[in-house]
């Protein structure tokens, strides 16, 4: 779905554009400015801004603009509590293909791959954390910092591997040479799978939103046999990546 078609879907039940009760503590802070891609828009660019009203109250203003950021049509406003704002910014930073979950890989050989899972805020999250710090919005600051540190939300129950489905290449961005990993279907959905020993593997879920957790799980005899069947494919992709480095 195109970026701005998602924006229209997201805002179809938008709240009233009336001003929030009380005075704003901050001015409007820039979040996102990008070219319009959807068929539903009659403007060239899309601009999002955030404003803090105190007591856990936030507002997002979204509107169509020209290249020099002159407004086109009426602005759309969304009101948020702190928790709702954090859920929103994490979801849409990811939906707009920003790096929320960073896969940092250290590859020593085709047979040994070490993967660390870290968290990085996208453009919306980075701005809102900076605003929260400057205005002493402590709840927002604590929750975003805890998310980056991996302390929030709490880790869910580890998934069980049902089937190894193939191999894939992972890249953080276009210029990143990336690494090769296996893919699997688990009790919690599709996942990346990195073998650690002959009988264990590191599993990280993926899907419409990134997983914030990874687990070391024990593999069944069937999963071990399926890994072996994809070994030639894995080695071939890995060798191709090595040539690009």
Order of alpha helices (4+ residues) and beta strands (2+ residues): alpha-beta-beta-beta-beta-alpha-beta-beta-alpha-alpha-beta-beta-beta-beta-beta-alpha-alpha
